[in-house]
Every structure is written in C-alpha cells, then in structure tokens.
Amino acid sequence: MTDENSKSKMDNRNYLEKLFKCAYFMIRKKWALTENFEDFVRFVGQVGCQEIQRYLENDPKITYLSSKSVSDILKALSDAVEEKELESLRNAPYFALLADESTDEANRTQFALLALWPSEGKFEGRYLGLINVKKTDAQSLLEAIQQFFLAKDLDFEKVRFTAFDGTNTMSGEISGLQRRVRHISPHCLYINCRNHRLALCLKHLMPTYSSLKDVDSVLLSLWKLFEHSLRRLTMFQDLQEMYGMKSYALVKAVSTRWLSHEKACSRVIDRYGTIIDILDEIYDEKKQPEVYGIRFCLTQQNTVAMMMLLCDVLKPLSHLSVYLQGEYVNFTHIGTHVRHATDTLHDIIQKLQGPQIDPELKFSKIQEFF
C-alpha cells in the first residue's frame, strides 16, 4: 500500500511538473493561457509525453486543467520568477529606479516601477510592478514607492540613480519626486529622461506651425478610420496586394511621442496612392463627411510636404532615441552619436536648400505627388 501511495505521489508530481513547463512555454511564447492551456496539454500528451497521457487516462476527472487550476499555476510561476529577481535585487549593493505614471483605458492612474542593478558582472533590468494610485502629487507617489518597497523587502537607501520624465511633479528640484527621494537616499543622482524631452518637442511646436497640427490630426484620423473597422482594414490590405505591394497597416502617431510620427508619415507616403484610392472607394459607399475630410487633407500640398519633411528630419533623431534607450548604453559614446545626429540634420538642410533636392530625401517626391 505504501509503495502504491509513493508511486501515485511521484506520478502526480511528474504530471504537475509537465504542466508547469507547458504553462511556462506558453507564457514565453505570449500565447493566451486560460483559453488554450487544456488543448495544448492534451496535444502534448497525444504526441508523445507519456507522463501526461498516462495521467489523463488513469484519472480523467482530476486533471488540473480547469480555469482555476490554470490561474493557480500562473500565480505560482509568477511568484517564483518574481522572488528570484527580487532576491538578486536585494543582494545588489545599489540599484537605479525608473518610474513613470500613466492612465489606462479605464481611466485609472497607474505608476510603473522598473529597476536596473549589477549582478554577476553585468546589469539586470527588470520590471518591478504596477501601482494603482489615487493622487499623482510628488508626496503621494513617494509614499506609494515606499509602501511597494516595504512589501517587497527592498532597501530604499540603496537607490543610487533615479530616472523620471520632465514634469515638475517628477523632476522638480524643490519639491519634486526626485528631490524627495534624495531626502531618503542622499547619494542618489537624478537623470531626466532625455527621450521624454525629445518626445515633447513636437507638442510644443504645434501652436506655432499650423501645418504640424494638420499632419497630426490627419494621421490620427486616418489611423482611427481603419483601426476601428476590420472591414475597412481588410479592404485596404486587399488593395495593397492587388497593386503588388506588401500588405501593411497604418501606424498610430501620438502627439506626445513625436518620434512615432516618423514611422506614421513614412507609411502614409509609401502607400499614398493606395490610401487615396481606398478613401475614394469608402466614400463612394456612404458619402461620409469624415472620409471626405480626411481625403481633402491628404491632398493638400502643404500637409503632404510636411509629412515628407518629418520623414527626413525625424529619421536621425529616431536612431538617436533608439540608441539612448538601449539596454547597455556606453556614455562615452553619447557625444559622438549626438554629433552624428546634429551633422545629419545640418546635411539635410543643405540638401533642401540646394538647386535640386537630393533624391535620397523623401521630400524630393513632392513634385511626383503634385
């Protein structure tokens, strides 16, 4: 009887081990776990995993494949992975704290925390968690971080670097969050997020240049037109394939993240003729004023010219931004990359002012369009 119980426990343990491995595999592949876990486990058993198949055949009622069991497995995996990362962070002599506040689709204010710390000769960067906050003043955000650190058993005094965005709440030198952090960890250095400053440039320029407003408005309206209608998106993709082009979707442009305009503008310019044709086809169906308005804006020379100009100007800045966001940035090379971006921009100005526009620039296509 004892041998049978031992064998039953061993079979159960082996089966659960396989379930955890299946769940971990699906998570790494970013597959939907709750809906697909049972089908995937049964498939693995059918194609040759004897431990799974034997267990399911011997005890078909207790399979640990219910939605509750899947949630428990997911929670156990999450706790195990988190504890491993936190233990490494607790043992680090110091770490950098990165934080940013945003609002989700349910209009809830959330505060995301990330950390970067040295471990075994290299730096580990990990997402720590998301905090739901009711107030977004500096003191409330500091208290939220303190409570989070207390729950995770993290030493606040080990924070040696902080990186936040450029708002007064975060970066204020007198009462901002970065200043309040230094009251707890006096040796902490604050780094203002340069990418956030870059990203806000377009937003500050829009009141001065009306053509920038027009570009931002038409890009967003065009993206919404296809994003919120599967039928329209399918029509657009089918038309691209009919013209012998690779099927692409439009890119969303966000005014507070102006570097996104480079990809959005490039996509519109590269598929300009197709976009005009599909707008004509959509408008002919129901004569919607919104569609007519988008098409009208896209046929204005100033608007299209600004799109082309943004494609050329934002490209070197996007490369610089990607470098600054890299996992392992060599600070001794930052000056070189900044100078290269600056030189490239000056070179673009010279090419635009020449007697003939360089054909390598997107702006050179303006004469083909009009």
C-alpha positions as CSV (number, residue, x, y, z in Angstrom):
1,M,0.0,0.0,0.0
2,T,2.9,2.3,0.9
3,D,4.6,1.6,-2.5
4,E,1.4,2.4,-4.3
5,N,0.9,5.7,-2.5
6,S,4.6,6.6,-3.2
7,K,4.1,5.8,-6.9
8,S,0.9,7.8,-7.0
9,K,2.6,10.8,-5.5
10,M,5.5,10.5,-7.9
11,D,3.2,10.3,-10.9
12,N,1.2,13.3,-9.6
13,R,4.4,15.3,-9.1
14,N,5.8,14.4,-12.6
15,Y,2.5,15.4,-14.1
16,L,2.4,18.7,-12.3
17,E,6.0,19.4,-13.4
18,K,5.0,18.9,-17.0
19,L,2.0,21.2,-16.5
20,F,4.3,24.0,-15.2
21,K,6.7,23.5,-18.1
22,C,3.8,23.7,-20.6
23,A,2.5,26.9,-18.9
24,Y,6.0,28.5,-18.8
25,F,6.5,27.6,-22.5
26,M,3.1,29.2,-23.4
27,I,3.9,32.4,-21.4
28,R,7.3,32.8,-23.1
29,K,5.5,32.5,-26.5
30,K,2.9,35.0,-25.3
31,W,0.1,32.6,-26.0
32,A,-3.3,33.1,-24.3
33,L,-3.1,30.7,-21.4
34,T,-6.6,30.4,-20.0
35,E,-8.3,29.6,-23.3
36,N,-5.6,27.3,-24.8
37,F,-3.9,25.6,-21.8
38,E,-6.0,22.4,-21.7
39,D,-5.9,21.9,-25.5
40,F,-2.2,22.4,-25.5
41,V,-1.5,20.0,-22.6
42,R,-3.7,17.3,-24.2
43,F,-1.9,17.8,-27.5
44,V,1.5,17.4,-25.9
45,G,0.3,14.2,-24.3
46,Q,-1.0,12.8,-27.6
47,V,2.2,13.5,-29.5
48,G,4.4,11.6,-27.1
49,C,4.6,12.8,-23.5
50,Q,3.8,9.6,-21.7
51,E,3.6,11.1,-18.2
52,I,0.8,13.5,-19.3
53,Q,-1.1,10.9,-21.4
54,R,-0.9,8.2,-18.7
55,Y,-2.1,10.5,-16.0
56,L,-5.1,11.8,-18.1
57,E,-6.1,8.2,-18.9
58,N,-5.8,6.9,-15.4
59,D,-7.6,9.8,-13.7
60,P,-9.6,11.8,-16.2
61,K,-11.6,13.7,-13.5
62,I,-8.7,15.3,-11.7
63,T,-6.6,16.9,-14.5
64,Y,-5.7,20.3,-13.0
65,L,-6.8,21.9,-16.3
66,S,-9.7,24.0,-15.1
67,S,-9.5,27.8,-15.3
68,K,-8.9,27.9,-11.5
69,S,-6.0,25.5,-11.7
70,V,-4.6,27.5,-14.6
71,S,-4.8,30.6,-12.5
72,D,-3.1,28.9,-9.6
73,I,-0.3,27.6,-11.9
74,L,0.2,31.1,-13.3
75,K,0.3,32.7,-9.8
76,A,2.8,30.1,-8.7
77,L,5.1,30.7,-11.7
78,S,4.7,34.5,-11.2
79,D,5.7,34.3,-7.5
80,A,8.7,32.0,-8.3
81,V,10.1,34.3,-11.0
82,E,9.4,37.4,-9.1
83,E,11.1,36.1,-5.9
84,K,14.2,35.1,-7.9
85,E,14.5,38.6,-9.4
86,L,13.8,40.3,-6.0
87,E,16.4,38.2,-4.2
88,S,19.0,39.3,-6.8
89,L,17.9,42.9,-6.3
90,R,18.1,42.7,-2.5
91,N,21.7,41.4,-2.7
92,A,22.8,44.2,-5.0
93,P,25.0,46.9,-3.5
94,Y,22.9,49.6,-5.2
95,F,20.3,50.0,-8.0
96,A,18.7,52.5,-10.3
97,L,15.0,53.2,-10.1
98,L,12.9,54.1,-13.2
99,A,9.3,55.2,-12.8
100,D,6.5,56.6,-15.0
101,E,2.9,57.4,-14.4
102,S,0.1,56.8,-17.0
103,T,-3.6,56.3,-17.3
104,D,-5.2,53.1,-18.6
105,E,-8.3,52.7,-20.7
106,A,-10.5,52.5,-17.6
107,N,-9.2,56.0,-16.6
108,R,-7.2,54.6,-13.7
109,T,-3.9,56.2,-12.8
110,Q,-1.1,53.7,-12.6
111,F,2.6,54.1,-11.6
112,A,5.1,51.7,-13.2
113,L,8.4,50.9,-11.5
114,L,11.5,49.4,-13.1
115,A,14.9,48.7,-11.7
116,L,18.5,48.3,-13.0
117,W,21.2,46.7,-10.8
118,P,24.6,45.0,-11.1
119,S,24.6,41.2,-10.9
120,E,27.4,38.8,-11.7
121,G,29.4,41.2,-13.8
122,K,26.5,42.6,-15.8
123,F,23.5,44.8,-15.3
124,E,20.0,43.3,-14.9
125,G,17.0,45.4,-15.8
126,R,13.6,44.3,-14.7
127,Y,10.0,45.5,-14.4
128,L,9.1,45.5,-10.7
129,G,5.4,46.2,-10.8
130,L,2.4,48.5,-11.3
131,I,0.9,50.6,-8.5
132,N,-2.6,51.9,-8.7
133,V,-2.5,55.5,-7.3
134,K,-5.3,57.9,-6.5
135,K,-3.2,61.0,-6.3
136,T,-0.3,62.0,-8.5
137,D,1.4,64.7,-6.5
138,A,5.1,64.1,-5.5
139,Q,4.4,63.1,-1.9
140,S,1.7,60.6,-2.8
141,L,4.0,59.0,-5.4
142,L,6.8,58.8,-2.9
143,E,4.6,57.1,-0.4
144,A,3.4,54.6,-3.0
145,I,7.0,53.7,-3.8
146,Q,7.8,53.4,-0.1
147,Q,4.9,51.0,0.5
148,F,5.8,49.0,-2.5
149,F,9.4,48.7,-1.4
150,L,8.3,47.7,2.1
151,A,6.1,44.9,0.7
152,K,8.9,43.6,-1.5
153,D,11.5,44.0,1.3
154,L,13.7,46.4,-0.8
155,D,16.1,48.9,0.8
156,F,15.2,52.4,-0.3
157,E,18.6,53.7,0.7
158,K,20.2,51.5,-2.0
159,V,18.7,53.7,-4.7
160,R,21.6,55.5,-6.3
161,F,20.0,56.7,-9.5
162,T,16.5,57.8,-10.4
163,A,15.1,58.4,-13.9
164,F,11.8,60.1,-14.4
165,D,10.1,62.3,-17.0
166,G,10.5,66.1,-17.1
167,T,7.3,67.2,-15.4
168,N,7.6,69.3,-12.3
169,T,5.9,66.6,-10.2
170,M,8.7,64.2,-11.1
171,S,11.8,66.4,-11.7
172,G,11.1,69.5,-9.6
173,E,14.3,70.5,-7.7
174,I,12.5,71.9,-4.7
175,S,9.5,69.5,-4.0
176,G,9.5,67.1,-6.9
177,L,9.7,63.3,-6.6
178,Q,13.4,63.2,-7.4
179,R,14.1,65.7,-4.5
180,R,12.0,63.7,-2.1
181,V,13.9,60.5,-3.0
182,R,17.2,62.2,-2.2
183,H,15.9,63.0,1.3
184,I,15.8,59.3,1.9
185,S,18.8,58.3,-0.2
186,P,21.1,61.4,0.0
187,H,23.7,60.0,-2.5
188,C,21.1,59.4,-5.2
189,L,21.6,61.1,-8.6
190,Y,18.7,62.1,-10.8
191,I,18.7,61.7,-14.5
192,N,16.0,63.5,-16.5
193,C,14.6,61.3,-19.3
194,R,16.0,62.8,-22.4
195,N,13.7,60.8,-24.6
196,H,10.7,62.3,-22.9
197,R,12.1,65.8,-23.6
198,L,12.7,64.8,-27.3
199,A,9.2,63.4,-27.4
200,L,7.5,66.6,-26.3
201,C,9.2,68.8,-28.9
202,L,6.5,68.4,-31.5
203,K,3.8,69.1,-29.0
204,H,5.4,72.5,-28.1
205,L,5.9,73.4,-31.8
206,M,2.3,72.7,-32.9
207,P,0.9,76.0,-31.7
208,T,3.5,77.8,-33.9
209,Y,3.2,75.8,-37.1
210,S,-0.4,75.1,-38.3
211,S,0.9,72.5,-40.8
212,L,2.1,70.4,-37.9
213,K,-1.3,70.4,-36.4
214,D,-2.8,69.4,-39.7
215,V,-0.4,66.5,-40.1
216,D,-1.0,65.3,-36.5
217,S,-4.8,65.5,-37.0
218,V,-4.9,63.7,-40.3
219,L,-2.6,60.9,-39.2
220,L,-4.7,60.2,-36.2
221,S,-8.0,60.4,-38.1
222,L,-6.7,58.1,-40.8
223,W,-5.4,55.5,-38.3
224,K,-8.8,55.5,-36.5
225,L,-10.6,55.1,-39.8
226,F,-9.0,51.7,-40.4
227,E,-8.2,50.6,-36.8
228,H,-11.9,50.7,-35.7
229,S,-13.2,48.9,-38.7
230,L,-12.0,45.4,-39.6
231,R,-13.8,45.6,-42.9
232,R,-12.1,48.8,-44.0
233,L,-8.7,47.5,-42.9
234,T,-9.3,44.3,-44.9
235,M,-10.2,46.4,-47.9
236,F,-7.0,48.4,-47.6
237,Q,-4.9,45.3,-47.3
238,D,-6.5,43.7,-50.2
239,L,-6.0,46.8,-52.4
240,Q,-2.3,46.8,-51.5
241,E,-2.0,43.2,-52.5
242,M,-3.9,43.9,-55.8
243,Y,-1.3,46.6,-56.6
244,G,1.5,44.1,-56.0
245,M,2.6,45.6,-52.6
246,K,3.3,44.0,-49.3
247,S,0.3,44.5,-47.0
248,Y,0.9,46.9,-44.2
249,A,-1.3,48.5,-41.6
250,L,-1.1,52.2,-40.7
251,V,1.0,53.4,-37.8
252,K,-0.5,55.4,-34.9
253,A,1.0,58.8,-34.4
254,V,1.0,60.2,-30.8
255,S,1.5,63.9,-30.3
256,T,3.3,63.5,-27.0
257,R,5.6,60.9,-28.6
258,W,6.6,62.7,-31.7
259,L,9.1,60.2,-32.9
260,S,6.2,58.0,-33.7
261,H,5.4,60.4,-36.5
262,E,8.4,59.3,-38.5
263,K,7.0,55.8,-39.0
264,A,3.5,57.0,-39.4
265,C,4.4,59.6,-42.0
266,S,6.7,57.1,-43.9
267,R,3.9,54.6,-44.1
268,V,1.4,57.2,-45.5
269,I,3.9,58.4,-48.1
270,D,4.9,54.9,-49.1
271,R,1.2,53.9,-49.6
272,Y,-0.1,57.3,-50.6
273,G,-1.7,56.3,-53.9
274,T,-3.3,53.3,-52.4
275,I,-4.6,55.3,-49.4
276,I,-6.2,57.9,-51.8
277,D,-7.8,55.1,-53.8
278,I,-9.2,53.3,-50.8
279,L,-10.6,56.5,-49.4
280,D,-12.4,57.1,-52.7
281,E,-13.8,53.6,-52.6
282,I,-15.0,54.0,-48.9
283,Y,-16.5,57.4,-49.6
284,D,-18.4,56.2,-52.7
285,E,-20.2,53.7,-50.5
286,K,-21.9,56.0,-47.9
287,K,-20.7,59.5,-48.7
288,Q,-19.4,60.1,-45.2
289,P,-18.2,63.6,-44.5
290,E,-15.4,62.3,-42.2
291,V,-13.9,60.2,-45.1
292,Y,-14.2,63.2,-47.4
293,G,-12.4,65.4,-44.9
294,I,-9.5,63.0,-44.5
295,R,-9.1,62.7,-48.2
296,F,-9.2,66.5,-48.6
297,C,-6.4,67.0,-46.0
298,L,-4.3,64.3,-47.6
299,T,-4.5,66.1,-51.0
300,Q,-3.2,69.4,-49.6
301,Q,0.3,70.1,-50.8
302,N,1.4,71.8,-47.6
303,T,0.2,68.8,-45.4
304,V,1.9,66.2,-47.6
305,A,5.1,68.3,-47.8
306,M,5.3,68.5,-44.0
307,M,4.8,64.7,-43.8
308,M,7.8,64.2,-46.2
309,L,9.9,66.7,-44.3
310,L,9.1,64.9,-41.0
311,C,10.2,61.6,-42.5
312,D,13.6,63.1,-43.3
313,V,14.1,65.1,-40.1
314,L,12.9,62.6,-37.6
315,K,14.8,59.6,-39.0
316,P,18.2,60.6,-37.5
317,L,16.5,61.6,-34.3
318,S,14.7,58.2,-34.1
319,H,18.1,56.5,-34.4
320,L,19.5,58.6,-31.6
321,S,16.4,57.9,-29.4
322,V,16.8,54.1,-30.0
323,Y,20.4,54.3,-29.0
324,L,19.6,56.2,-25.8
325,Q,17.0,53.6,-24.9
326,G,19.4,50.7,-25.4
327,E,20.0,48.3,-22.6
328,Y,23.7,48.9,-22.5
329,V,24.5,52.5,-23.4
330,N,28.1,53.5,-23.4
331,F,28.1,57.0,-22.0
332,T,31.5,57.8,-23.5
333,H,30.0,57.4,-27.0
334,I,26.8,59.5,-26.4
335,G,28.5,62.7,-27.6
336,T,29.6,61.0,-30.8
337,H,26.0,59.9,-31.5
338,V,24.6,63.3,-30.7
339,R,27.1,65.0,-33.1
340,H,26.3,62.5,-35.8
341,A,22.6,63.3,-35.5
342,T,23.3,67.0,-35.5
343,D,25.5,66.7,-38.6
344,T,22.9,64.7,-40.4
345,L,20.3,67.3,-39.7
346,H,22.6,70.1,-41.0
347,D,23.3,68.0,-44.0
348,I,19.5,67.6,-44.7
349,I,19.2,71.4,-44.5
350,Q,21.9,71.9,-47.1
351,K,20.3,69.3,-49.4
352,L,16.9,71.0,-49.1
353,Q,18.4,74.4,-49.9
354,G,20.3,73.2,-53.0
355,P,19.2,73.9,-56.6
356,Q,18.0,70.3,-56.8
357,I,16.7,68.4,-53.9
358,D,18.6,65.2,-53.2
359,P,16.6,62.2,-54.4
360,E,17.5,60.3,-51.3
361,L,15.2,62.5,-49.3
362,K,11.5,61.8,-49.0
363,F,10.8,65.4,-49.7
364,S,12.1,65.0,-53.2
365,K,8.9,63.1,-54.1
366,I,6.7,66.2,-53.6
367,Q,6.9,67.0,-57.3
368,E,5.7,63.5,-58.2
369,F,2.6,63.8,-56.0
370,F,1.5,67.3,-57.2
